[in-house]
Amino acid sequence: MTGRREGGRPRVLVAEHDRPTRAGLGSVLGRGGFEVAGEAVDLQAAVAMAAAERPDVALVAAELPGGGLEATRQIAARVARTRIVVLTGRPRAEEVVDAFLAGAVGYLGRDISPGRLPAVLKAVLAGEVALPRGHARHLVEALRRRDARRSELSARADAVLTNREWEVLNMVADGVPTGEIARRLGISDVTARRHISSMLAKLGVADRAGAAALLRPRESG
């Protein structure tokens, strides 16, 4: 069975590693008119279950083992019909951008009122996006900043970066440390360092400061 049963309740995949939180979400969703299509405790299980069940919504913890945002990317790529909402214990403005670029249509803090969650998910199914209050402006500004950075760098360098290397470059330019880059992308520190090294080599700079400096003229006007 995939998607919503004819005339039935919307189906939700809950990808959350914490058992009490999963149980609480399941109870809230059930009372709010949803059916839990399945539960996953890590990246691989979340992607596999999304592909098999094709739920209407996937509620994915940002802190999911293996990487919640990486799970979001893979689910979005494999099951385009599923609306993905990232749930986090620590809402952060920078992570909002990463979540939406990964394919999410919502980003919520775990402190959301249980009574509001079903209504928010129903709004998402109706085509709306879900964001913490005050984060929409940051999302728009950050996306504009990233686009301007890409245009500036493309005009000043011949390097052709992969999409992942662009993600890494933007985080390097924002001063994000390697460990945090790895966490946001759902990869190991070793893999993050490999992406950074590849990006630096393509740009022809010696270090992170050199890469960030390539973007500085645009930002200073």
QUIWOPE-V345701 format. One record per backbone hydrogen bond with DSSP energy under -1.0 kcal/mol. CO is the residue of the C=O (numbers start at 1). NH is the residue of the N-H. If there is no record, write none. Layout:
# QUIWOPE-V345701
co;nh
CO;NH
CO;NH
This chain:
# QUIWOPE-V345701
co;nh
5;8
10;35
11;56
11;57
12;37
13;59
14;40
15;61
18;22
19;23
20;24
21;25
22;26
23;27
24;28
25;29
26;30
27;31
28;32
29;34
30;33
35;12
38;14
40;16
42;46
43;47
44;48
45;49
46;50
47;51
48;52
49;53
50;54
53;3
54;3
56;83
57;13
58;85
59;15
60;87
61;64
62;68
64;67
65;43
67;71
68;72
69;73
70;74
71;75
72;76
73;77
74;78
75;79
79;82
83;58
84;105
85;60
86;108
87;62
88;110
92;96
93;97
94;98
95;99
96;100
97;101
98;102
99;104
105;130
106;86
108;88
109;112
113;116
113;117
116;120
117;121
118;122
119;123
120;124
121;125
122;126
123;128
124;127
130;107
132;135
135;139
136;140
137;141
138;142
139;143
140;144
141;145
142;146
143;147
144;148
145;149
146;150
147;151
148;152
149;153
150;154
151;155
153;157
162;166
163;167
164;168
165;169
166;170
167;171
168;172
169;173
170;174
171;176
172;175
177;181
178;182
179;183
180;184
181;185
182;186
182;187
188;192
189;193
190;194
191;195
192;196
193;197
194;198
195;199
196;200
197;201
198;202
199;203
200;204
200;205
207;211
208;212
209;213
212;215
215;219
216;220
218;221
